[in-house]
Structures are given as structure tokens and as C-alpha cells.
Amino acid sequence: MRVGVYIDGFNFYYGARVLCGRGTAGWRWLDVRALAADLAERAPGWESPEIHKVVYCTARIDGASNSVGHAEQDVYLKALLAKGTVDLIEYGHYVSRVKKAPLATPDRKGRPVLAESAWPVMVQDQAGSPVSGARFMVSYAHREEKGSDVNVAAHLLIDVLEEEIDAAIVISNDSDLRLPVQQARTRVPVGTVNPSSAWLAGDLKGRPTDGVGNHWWLQLKKADICAHQLPDPCGRYTKPSPW
């Protein structure tokens, strides 16, 4: 069984950072191929799975705004290619812009509660009278990574439709992947891996019997990540000391 693996790099990274600890060493030098092989071997009903292709979708950290992060990421990406633990790195990009939004605070479930004028902070009209219930608008710098989810979807569907793979593993908890993952399940078995401590995105749920069947879902644990690390050094690339 030829298995294709499709990884949303930043979704994976931020999920794993919560699982393993932001300042904790020992998890970021990840051998994604070894992890995927382990997951495929544990998959119920998948006979003799072999990792045929690993596609890692990410974006390069901007060196001007984060020189350390850029350098560390660059070493890791080169190590992945040197070890052959990925077959393709597909790059998205970052977009920076100024956005506007109402000021808010989170409720107990993290949902936004809009802030309104009320004492001790009150908005006044031109006559100096209080305007209760007015909303506060703020502008803020926003920087986001674009393209990884689209790249995951594109490579997944291309490989499925060209019959290059017999099964797929998608490592992401991005609900934007709902349609491509659903379509892939009509043609090949799909393992959906949630790399975060959050609940699986509802749009990525399904039934093992959907489409061709033999699908499975798994939530990564810290032990899964820490157990599959690249050698150090990896070829001529040395793991960054905080990693």
C-alpha cells in the first residue's frame, strides 16, 4: 500500500508547541517520515503500508523581522531534504497588513465578548454627554501565513486523482481542508491526524466507512513527536541548541 503524507507545517508546529511546551527542547527536530511510518503501521486495516511520498507545506519565516527564527527554520528544512525525510517542500508565503476590528475580551470558552463604553471608560458625544454601549474600534498589525492549506489540498487531490497513492495521511487540524479530504475519502483510505491538543475540527470528522472506507482519525501526543527525531547532526546540519 503506497501512502502519501501531506503536512500543514505551521498548523503542525503550533499544535505541537502546545503539546510539547514552547520553551521545551527535544521536539522540533522532527523526522516527519519516521512519524508518518509509525502512524501508518498503527492504522487499523491498512495492509503493508509503505510511505511513498511526503509533502511538507510551509512558508519561510521573514529574516528581517525574525532573524533567529529564519535561521533555525532554514537549518531544519535543509536537514529534512538532506535526510530524505521529505520528498517535496511546498512553500506558501506571509502577508502583512493592517486590519480593523472591535475591541473584545474572551469569555470562558474563548469566544469574543465585544467591549462597550461604560464607566469607568465612557465615550462622549460632541455635547459632552455619555454614549453608553458604544463600541471601541482598533486597528492592528496582522501577519498571516497563506497557502499551506491550499498546497496540502492540491497535492493530496493531484496524487489521489493520478492514482499515485493507495492511501493518504493528512496532518492538520485546519477545517478549510474539509472538501479535499472528503473527496479523497471517496477514492482512497485517509488517516486524519490532529497535531494539536484541541478538539478535532468538526469539518474534518467523518465515518470509517465513508467512500471507500478504512479511514481513521488520531490525535497526536507529545510522546509521538519526541520519539521521532532526526539524528544530530543530520548530514552537515546541526540541530539548533534550543530545539
matplotlib code that plots the C-alpha trace (Angstrom):
import matplotlib.pyplot as plt

x = [0.0, 1.6, 0.9, 1.1, 1.7, 0.6, 1.6, 0.4, 3.7, 2.6, -0.6, 1.5, 4.1, 1.7, -0.2, 3.0, 4.2, 1.2, 1.6, 5.3, 5.9, 7.0, 10.4, 11.0, 13.8, 13.6, 10.6, 11.2, 13.9, 11.2, 11.6, 8.2, 8.7, 9.5, 6.5, 4.2, 5.6, 4.8, 1.2, 0.6, 1.8, -0.7, -3.6, -6.4, -7.0, -4.1, -2.1, 1.7, 1.7, 4.8, 5.5, 5.6, 5.7, 5.9, 4.9, 5.7, 3.8, 5.1, 6.3, 9.7, 10.0, 10.9, 14.6, 14.1, 11.5, 12.8, 16.4, 16.8, 13.6, 14.5, 18.0, 16.7, 13.9, 16.4, 18.6, 15.7, 14.3, 17.8, 18.1, 14.7, 15.9, 19.4, 17.9, 15.3, 12.6, 10.5, 10.2, 8.9, 8.7, 5.9, 6.2, 3.4, 4.1, 3.4, 1.1, 1.3, -1.5, -3.3, -6.7, -9.6, -11.8, -13.9, -12.2, -13.1, -12.3, -12.7, -15.4, -14.8, -14.8, -12.5, -15.3, -15.2, -17.2, -17.3, -16.2, -18.7, -18.4, -19.4, -17.9, -15.0, -14.4, -17.1, -17.5, -18.9, -20.7, -19.9, -22.1, -20.2, -23.0, -22.1, -22.7, -23.3, -23.0, -20.7, -18.1, -14.4, -12.7, -9.0, -6.5, -3.7, -0.8, -1.8, 0.6, -0.5, 0.8, -1.0, -1.1, -0.2, -3.8, -4.3, -1.0, -1.9, -5.3, -3.8, -1.1, -3.5, -6.0, -3.4, -1.8, -5.2, -6.6, -3.4, -3.5, 0.0, -1.0, -3.2, -3.9, -3.2, -2.3, -3.2, -1.6, -3.5, -6.5, -7.5, -11.2, -10.5, -9.4, -12.9, -13.8, -10.5, -10.3, -13.9, -13.2, -10.1, -12.0, -14.2, -11.2, -8.6, -8.4, -7.4, -5.9, -6.6, -4.1, -4.8, -1.5, -2.9, -4.5, -7.7, -10.8, -10.7, -12.2, -15.8, -15.4, -12.6, -14.8, -16.4, -17.1, -14.6, -17.0, -17.3, -16.4, -14.0, -13.8, -10.9, -10.4, -9.1, -8.5, -5.8, -4.8, -1.0, 0.6, 3.8, 5.4, 4.6, 6.6, 9.5, 10.0, 10.7, 13.6, 16.2, 19.8, 22.0, 23.9, 21.8, 24.3, 26.2, 23.3, 23.3, 20.1, 19.7, 20.5, 17.0, 15.5]
y = [0.0, 3.3, 6.0, 9.7, 12.1, 15.7, 18.0, 21.5, 22.7, 25.7, 24.0, 21.1, 23.4, 25.5, 22.4, 20.6, 23.7, 23.5, 19.7, 19.8, 23.2, 26.4, 26.6, 22.9, 21.3, 17.8, 18.0, 20.5, 18.4, 16.2, 13.3, 13.6, 10.5, 8.3, 9.7, 9.0, 5.5, 4.8, 6.2, 4.1, 0.9, 1.6, 2.2, -0.3, -2.2, -0.9, -3.8, -3.4, 0.4, 2.0, 5.7, 6.5, 10.3, 13.1, 16.6, 19.3, 22.6, 25.7, 29.2, 30.8, 33.0, 36.5, 37.1, 40.9, 40.6, 37.3, 36.6, 33.8, 32.0, 32.3, 30.8, 27.9, 27.1, 27.2, 24.6, 22.4, 22.5, 21.7, 18.8, 17.4, 17.4, 16.1, 13.1, 12.4, 12.6, 14.7, 14.4, 17.9, 21.2, 23.3, 27.0, 29.4, 33.0, 35.5, 38.5, 41.6, 44.2, 46.5, 45.3, 46.9, 45.1, 45.8, 45.6, 42.4, 40.1, 36.3, 34.5, 31.2, 29.3, 31.8, 33.4, 37.2, 39.5, 43.0, 45.8, 48.6, 52.0, 52.0, 53.6, 53.8, 54.3, 56.2, 57.7, 61.2, 62.8, 66.3, 67.9, 66.0, 63.6, 59.9, 57.5, 54.2, 51.0, 52.4, 50.0, 50.6, 50.0, 49.3, 49.0, 46.4, 44.9, 41.4, 38.9, 35.5, 32.6, 32.0, 29.0, 25.9, 24.6, 25.1, 23.4, 20.5, 20.2, 20.5, 17.8, 15.5, 15.6, 15.5, 12.4, 10.7, 11.5, 10.5, 7.2, 7.8, 6.6, 4.0, 5.8, 9.2, 10.7, 14.3, 16.0, 19.2, 20.4, 23.1, 22.9, 24.6, 21.1, 19.7, 19.4, 18.0, 15.4, 14.4, 14.0, 12.0, 9.6, 8.6, 7.2, 6.1, 5.4, 8.6, 8.9, 12.3, 13.4, 16.2, 17.7, 19.8, 19.5, 21.0, 19.0, 17.7, 20.3, 19.3, 19.7, 17.0, 14.4, 11.6, 7.8, 5.0, 3.6, 6.8, 6.5, 3.6, 3.1, 2.1, 5.7, 6.6, 9.6, 10.2, 12.9, 13.2, 13.0, 14.5, 11.1, 10.6, 13.7, 13.2, 9.6, 10.5, 13.0, 13.4, 12.4, 15.3, 16.2, 15.3, 15.2, 18.5, 20.2, 20.6, 20.9, 24.5, 24.4, 25.5, 22.7]
z = [0.0, -1.2, 1.4, 0.6, 3.6, 3.4, 6.2, 7.0, 8.6, 10.6, 11.8, 12.9, 14.6, 16.6, 17.7, 18.7, 20.6, 22.9, 23.3, 24.0, 25.5, 23.8, 25.6, 25.8, 23.9, 22.2, 19.8, 17.0, 15.2, 13.9, 11.4, 9.8, 7.6, 10.6, 12.4, 9.4, 9.0, 12.7, 12.3, 9.1, 10.8, 13.6, 11.2, 11.6, 8.4, 6.4, 5.0, 4.5, 4.3, 2.9, 2.9, -0.8, -0.7, 2.0, 1.1, 3.7, 3.2, 5.0, 4.4, 5.1, 8.2, 7.4, 8.2, 8.6, 11.4, 13.0, 12.1, 14.7, 13.6, 10.0, 10.5, 12.7, 10.2, 7.3, 9.0, 9.7, 6.2, 4.8, 7.2, 6.1, 2.5, 3.3, 5.3, 2.6, 5.2, 2.9, -0.9, -1.5, 0.4, -1.0, 0.0, 0.8, 1.9, 4.6, 4.1, 6.4, 6.6, 8.9, 10.0, 11.9, 14.5, 17.5, 20.9, 22.7, 25.6, 25.7, 27.6, 29.5, 26.2, 24.4, 22.4, 21.9, 24.0, 22.4, 24.8, 25.1, 26.6, 30.3, 33.4, 34.2, 30.5, 28.7, 25.2, 25.0, 22.1, 20.9, 23.6, 26.3, 27.0, 27.7, 24.9, 26.7, 24.7, 22.1, 20.6, 20.6, 17.2, 16.9, 14.1, 14.4, 12.6, 11.2, 9.7, 8.5, 6.6, 3.3, 1.0, 3.2, 3.4, -0.4, -1.1, 1.1, -0.7, -4.1, -3.7, -1.9, -4.7, -7.5, -6.1, -5.5, -8.9, -10.7, -8.7, -7.4, -3.9, -2.4, 0.9, 2.4, 5.8, 6.3, 9.3, 10.1, 12.1, 9.6, 8.8, 5.4, 4.3, 4.6, 0.9, -0.4, 2.5, 1.9, -1.8, -1.1, 1.1, -1.9, -3.6, -1.0, 2.7, 4.6, 8.0, 9.5, 12.2, 14.6, 15.7, 18.5, 21.9, 20.7, 19.6, 16.0, 13.7, 13.1, 9.3, 9.3, 11.1, 9.2, 9.5, 8.9, 6.2, 4.2, 0.5, 0.0, 3.8, 6.0, 7.3, 10.7, 13.0, 15.5, 17.9, 18.3, 21.8, 23.0, 23.0, 19.3, 18.5, 20.8, 19.7, 16.1, 15.9, 13.2, 14.1, 15.3, 13.3, 10.3, 7.5, 7.8, 9.6, 13.4, 15.4, 16.9, 20.6, 21.8, 19.8]

ax = plt.figure().add_subplot(projection="3d")
ax.plot(x, y, z, "-o")
ax.set_aspect("equal")
plt.show()
